[in-house]
């Protein structure tokens, strides 16, 4: 099945890429989640528009990624979460909560799809998350989960 990707899919490609995938993967995963569209002649003409929209949101180049990396390293990020008396959270810390906390701490605007939360963060305290800024730049971000 030939598809045009709308989003960055690890180990597959980025927005605007035309990829060939197995029928089941495309039909059952990529298409229902709007991560891709079927590659028709009309859709292939829209590839350039998809790429222009993505370029406006993404980190421009390696130098810009390294600049954002240095901003993130100098940031103290606290994620407020509801917790019980024992320090266990009601739920877990999501990538969207990390992105909101980075923005609230005065950091750059990140895409929640670039934040990798290892496992499930379900306790208060300091934790490490990874942020993929560029294919060549991945940074470790230290977050402090506090009770709200």
Backbone as CSV, one residue per row, in Angstrom:
resi,resn,N_x,N_y,N_z,CA_x,CA_y,CA_z,C_x,C_y,C_z
1,UNK,0.854,-1.171,0.000,0.000,0.000,0.000,0.903,1.238,0.000
2,UNK,0.622,2.160,-0.886,1.414,3.376,-1.012,0.687,4.506,-0.285
3,UNK,1.382,5.122,0.700,0.767,6.158,1.529,1.648,7.399,1.587
4,UNK,1.021,8.536,1.911,1.736,9.783,2.180,1.567,10.068,3.662
5,UNK,2.677,10.198,4.368,2.633,10.399,5.819,2.249,11.835,6.162
6,UNK,1.420,11.994,7.202,1.027,13.301,7.719,1.816,13.673,8.965
7,UNK,2.447,12.693,9.594,3.158,12.919,10.855,4.473,12.156,10.832
8,UNK,5.319,12.450,11.798,6.590,11.762,11.930,6.345,10.408,12.582
9,UNK,6.677,9.337,11.877,6.514,7.975,12.368,7.915,7.397,12.543
10,UNK,8.293,7.004,13.773,9.634,6.438,13.971,9.861,5.217,13.084
11,UNK,11.039,5.127,12.532,11.479,4.027,11.667,10.695,3.919,10.361
12,UNK,9.925,4.956,10.004,9.180,4.914,8.750,9.429,6.163,7.913
13,UNK,9.224,7.340,8.485,9.445,8.572,7.735,8.784,9.757,8.387
14,UNK,8.888,10.896,7.725,8.346,12.138,8.244,7.193,12.636,7.393
15,UNK,6.615,13.762,7.777,5.479,14.318,7.051,5.828,14.597,5.597
16,UNK,4.955,14.191,4.704,5.162,14.414,3.290,5.907,13.295,2.588
17,UNK,6.444,12.347,3.327,7.159,11.226,2.713,6.161,10.248,2.107
18,UNK,6.491,9.741,0.929,5.675,8.713,0.284,6.333,7.377,0.606
19,UNK,5.580,6.503,1.295,6.138,5.230,1.749,5.274,4.073,1.261
20,UNK,5.892,2.922,1.192,5.205,1.678,0.839,5.146,0.828,2.101
21,UNK,3.924,0.492,2.578,3.758,-0.297,3.800,2.844,-1.487,3.508
22,UNK,2.826,-2.422,4.432,1.918,-3.570,4.313,0.480,-3.074,4.406
23,UNK,-0.415,-3.758,3.713,-1.813,-3.332,3.662,-2.453,-3.232,5.046
24,UNK,-2.228,-4.211,5.899,-2.838,-4.221,7.221,-2.353,-3.080,8.094
25,UNK,-1.053,-2.774,8.052,-0.488,-1.679,8.846,-1.089,-0.344,8.410
26,UNK,-1.204,-0.150,7.117,-1.781,1.087,6.618,-3.263,1.194,6.921
27,UNK,-4.004,0.127,6.646,-5.459,0.145,6.803,-5.900,0.164,8.264
28,UNK,-5.181,-0.555,9.137,-5.619,-0.692,10.523,-4.966,0.275,11.501
29,UNK,-3.819,0.852,11.135,-3.131,1.722,12.086,-2.963,3.149,11.552
30,UNK,-2.308,3.298,10.407,-1.972,4.631,9.916,-3.182,5.437,9.460
31,UNK,-4.038,4.845,8.659,-5.188,5.583,8.124,-6.218,5.957,9.197
32,UNK,-6.642,5.056,10.113,-7.639,5.451,11.120,-7.159,6.547,12.070
33,UNK,-5.853,6.634,12.296,-5.307,7.643,13.209,-4.900,8.925,12.478
34,UNK,-5.221,9.028,11.207,-4.878,10.183,10.370,-3.380,10.464,10.356
35,UNK,-2.577,9.420,10.440,-1.133,9.567,10.349,-0.676,9.523,8.898
36,UNK,-1.562,9.100,7.991,-1.220,9.002,6.576,-2.489,9.076,5.744
37,UNK,-2.296,9.377,4.454,-3.388,9.350,3.476,-2.934,8.485,2.314
38,UNK,-3.897,7.923,1.596,-3.582,7.087,0.446,-2.954,7.965,-0.633
39,UNK,-1.894,7.474,-1.243,-1.160,8.243,-2.256,-1.871,8.168,-3.603
40,UNK,-2.663,9.181,-3.895,-3.291,9.319,-5.206,-2.588,10.466,-5.926
41,UNK,-2.934,10.682,-7.185,-2.290,11.781,-7.919,-2.599,13.129,-7.276
42,UNK,-3.826,13.313,-6.830,-4.200,14.579,-6.190,-3.502,14.767,-4.856
43,UNK,-3.381,13.683,-4.110,-2.719,13.771,-2.802,-1.227,14.016,-2.962
44,UNK,-0.627,13.464,-4.014,0.802,13.677,-4.231,1.100,15.141,-4.525
45,UNK,0.138,15.850,-5.108,0.318,17.287,-5.352,0.295,18.071,-4.035
46,UNK,-0.361,17.513,-3.009,-0.443,18.188,-1.715,0.779,17.933,-0.842
47,UNK,1.681,17.071,-1.286,2.867,16.741,-0.501,3.663,17.996,-0.187
48,UNK,3.834,18.856,-1.155,4.611,20.081,-0.933,3.936,20.970,0.112
49,UNK,2.620,21.044,0.111,1.888,21.835,1.096,2.068,21.239,2.500
50,UNK,2.036,19.926,2.610,2.253,19.256,3.901,3.651,19.556,4.412
51,UNK,4.631,19.485,3.525,6.016,19.745,3.927,6.221,21.186,4.362
52,UNK,5.584,22.147,3.665,5.715,23.555,4.063,5.099,23.798,5.436
53,UNK,3.956,23.185,5.713,3.310,23.343,7.017,4.170,22.744,8.120
54,UNK,4.794,21.609,7.853,5.652,20.967,8.848,6.904,21.790,9.100
55,UNK,7.478,22.372,8.055,8.704,23.166,8.201,8.477,24.363,9.115
56,UNK,7.277,24.954,9.065,7.005,26.115,9.897,6.943,25.751,11.378
57,UNK,6.632,24.470,11.691,6.503,24.048,13.085,7.759,23.404,13.634
58,UNK,8.589,22.861,12.777,9.695,22.055,13.261,10.954,22.872,13.512
59,UNK,11.874,22.242,14.156,13.178,22.839,14.386,13.874,22.886,13.039
60,UNK,14.414,24.047,12.689,14.861,24.304,11.329,16.060,23.484,10.882
61,UNK,17.099,23.416,11.717,18.303,22.706,11.297,19.067,22.240,12.518
62,UNK,20.217,21.677,12.300,21.028,21.139,13.385,21.454,22.230,14.359
63,UNK,21.826,23.390,13.852,22.224,24.504,14.716,21.090,24.959,15.621
64,UNK,19.889,25.047,15.054,18.721,25.441,15.846,18.399,24.374,16.892
65,UNK,18.553,23.103,16.524,18.307,22.007,17.478,19.297,22.079,18.635
66,UNK,20.556,22.389,18.356,21.556,22.505,19.424,21.274,23.711,20.314
67,UNK,20.748,24.776,19.736,20.370,25.953,20.521,19.208,25.614,21.464
68,UNK,18.198,24.905,20.967,17.067,24.491,21.799,17.542,23.509,22.863
69,UNK,18.501,22.643,22.514,19.083,21.695,23.461,19.724,22.433,24.636
70,UNK,20.484,23.485,24.354,21.128,24.239,25.437,20.086,24.954,26.298
71,UNK,18.985,25.424,25.691,17.907,26.040,26.470,17.289,25.024,27.419
72,UNK,17.058,23.811,26.929,16.427,22.781,27.751,17.331,22.330,28.895
73,UNK,18.633,22.273,28.658,19.567,21.842,29.703,19.615,22.826,30.867
74,UNK,19.365,24.112,30.608,19.422,25.143,31.647,18.062,25.408,32.282
75,UNK,17.116,24.529,32.063,15.745,24.752,32.516,15.414,23.876,33.717
76,UNK,14.730,24.452,34.695,14.205,23.693,35.836,12.716,23.482,35.589
77,UNK,12.358,22.260,35.248,10.981,21.946,34.874,10.297,21.226,36.027
78,UNK,9.160,21.768,36.462,8.360,21.108,37.489,7.000,20.777,36.893
79,UNK,6.594,19.536,37.081,5.314,19.060,36.563,4.379,18.857,37.752
80,UNK,3.326,19.675,37.869,2.372,19.458,38.956,1.434,18.302,38.623
81,UNK,1.184,17.463,39.623,0.291,16.323,39.425,-0.419,16.015,40.733
82,UNK,-1.602,15.453,40.635,-2.348,15.069,41.830,-1.757,13.780,42.381
83,UNK,-1.509,13.773,43.689,-0.887,12.604,44.313,-1.542,12.325,45.654
84,UNK,-1.425,11.077,46.082,-1.931,10.661,47.383,-0.905,10.933,48.468
85,UNK,-1.233,10.550,49.696,-0.347,10.785,50.834,0.962,10.001,50.716
86,UNK,0.946,8.879,50.061,2.148,8.042,49.954,3.095,8.514,48.849
87,UNK,2.731,9.542,48.077,3.574,10.035,47.010,3.311,9.377,45.674
88,UNK,2.280,8.579,45.613,1.911,7.912,44.363,0.889,8.791,43.635
89,UNK,1.069,8.938,42.309,0.204,9.811,41.524,-1.127,9.148,41.199
90,UNK,-2.145,9.970,41.052,-3.432,9.514,40.534,-3.337,9.626,39.014
91,UNK,-2.899,8.594,38.349,-2.642,8.642,36.910,-1.145,8.611,36.683
92,UNK,-0.695,9.213,35.598,0.735,9.259,35.310,1.061,10.542,34.560
93,UNK,2.349,10.825,34.449,2.811,12.019,33.743,2.863,11.686,32.248
94,UNK,2.205,12.500,31.441,2.139,12.275,30.003,3.103,13.210,29.275
95,UNK,3.439,12.906,28.023,4.271,13.833,27.250,3.640,15.220,27.115
96,UNK,2.317,15.299,27.015,1.647,16.593,26.915,1.846,17.407,28.191
97,UNK,1.829,16.753,29.351,2.071,17.458,30.613,3.501,17.964,30.679
98,UNK,4.454,17.201,30.155,5.851,17.639,30.132,6.007,18.855,29.226
99,UNK,5.362,18.828,28.047,5.436,19.958,27.115,4.850,21.212,27.752
100,UNK,3.710,21.074,28.435,3.091,22.225,29.103,3.992,22.766,30.206
101,UNK,4.651,21.881,30.952,5.536,22.308,32.024,6.775,23.014,31.480
102,UNK,7.303,22.541,30.364,8.454,23.205,29.735,8.062,24.606,29.297
103,UNK,6.905,24.738,28.692,6.421,26.054,28.243,6.193,26.983,29.439
104,UNK,5.621,26.446,30.533,5.372,27.248,31.732,6.676,27.665,32.410
105,UNK,7.746,26.882,32.224,9.043,27.210,32.824,9.829,28.200,31.981
106,UNK,9.250,28.654,30.883,9.922,29.625,30.032,10.757,28.992,28.933
107,UNK,10.529,27.724,28.680,11.283,27.023,27.647,10.633,27.135,26.288
108,UNK,11.233,26.506,25.294,10.688,26.562,23.933,9.438,25.701,23.790
109,UNK,8.667,25.980,22.760,7.487,25.182,22.455,7.933,23.883,21.801
110,UNK,7.544,22.772,22.384,7.909,21.458,21.871,6.672,20.751,21.351
111,UNK,6.890,19.748,20.534,5.814,18.888,20.053,5.750,17.686,20.987
112,UNK,4.566,17.342,21.453,4.446,16.244,22.421,4.898,14.912,21.841
113,UNK,4.894,14.780,20.516,5.334,13.532,19.896,6.849,13.357,19.959
114,UNK,7.584,14.430,20.292,9.041,14.325,20.375,9.508,13.989,21.782
115,UNK,8.597,13.969,22.748,8.953,13.691,24.147,8.718,12.209,24.429
116,UNK,9.764,11.532,24.919,9.672,10.114,25.279,9.718,9.984,26.797
117,UNK,8.584,9.603,27.378,8.519,9.360,28.818,8.779,7.869,29.018
118,UNK,9.880,7.515,29.703,10.193,6.087,29.864,9.203,5.410,30.809
119,UNK,8.567,4.374,30.329,7.593,3.662,31.166,6.448,4.590,31.547
120,UNK,6.041,4.499,32.773,4.999,5.369,33.299,5.541,6.032,34.553
121,UNK,5.524,7.355,34.590,5.951,8.075,35.782,4.738,8.167,36.694
122,UNK,4.797,7.449,37.819,3.661,7.384,38.736,4.021,7.785,40.155
123,UNK,5.215,8.381,40.348,5.626,8.798,41.683,6.143,10.224,41.643
124,UNK,6.111,10.861,42.812,6.679,12.200,42.937,8.195,12.104,42.921
125,UNK,8.863,13.216,42.608,10.318,13.256,42.628,10.903,13.607,41.275
126,UNK,12.219,13.405,41.156,12.933,13.728,39.916,12.922,12.530,38.969
127,UNK,12.699,12.825,37.693,12.679,11.805,36.659,13.363,12.359,35.415
128,UNK,13.813,11.462,34.542,14.452,11.834,33.289,13.533,11.478,32.123
129,UNK,13.400,12.400,31.180,12.682,12.129,29.939,13.596,12.503,28.777
130,UNK,13.372,11.893,27.632,14.158,12.203,26.451,13.332,13.045,25.494
131,UNK,14.005,14.006,24.848,13.371,14.858,23.854,14.168,14.734,22.561
132,UNK,13.491,14.301,21.492,14.127,14.195,20.170,13.903,15.508,19.433
133,UNK,14.947,16.326,19.364,14.839,17.630,18.728,15.120,17.572,17.230
134,UNK,15.980,16.658,16.841,16.455,16.555,15.464,16.935,15.117,15.306
135,UNK,16.998,14.588,14.110,17.494,13.208,13.984,18.873,12.996,14.607
136,UNK,19.672,14.045,14.703,21.010,13.926,15.273,21.112,14.448,16.705
137,UNK,20.051,15.084,17.219,20.100,15.697,18.550,18.961,15.164,19.415
138,UNK,19.347,14.421,20.463,18.396,13.953,21.472,18.937,14.405,22.821
139,UNK,18.091,14.994,23.646,18.543,15.505,24.933,17.780,14.858,26.074
140,UNK,18.449,14.757,27.209,17.822,14.276,28.443,17.325,15.498,29.209
141,UNK,16.093,15.478,29.613,15.491,16.573,30.358,15.107,16.054,31.737
142,UNK,15.575,16.739,32.760,15.250,16.363,34.126,13.998,17.113,34.564
143,UNK,12.992,16.375,35.004,11.754,17.001,35.466,11.520,16.638,36.919
144,UNK,10.922,17.550,37.640,10.564,17.305,39.028,9.040,17.229,39.111
145,UNK,8.533,16.093,39.514,7.092,15.908,39.648,6.723,16.291,41.081
146,UNK,5.841,17.280,41.223,5.432,17.746,42.539,3.922,17.578,42.707
147,UNK,3.491,17.506,43.944,2.061,17.374,44.230,1.383,18.733,44.057
148,UNK,0.246,18.741,43.400,-0.469,19.997,43.215,-1.638,20.100,44.151
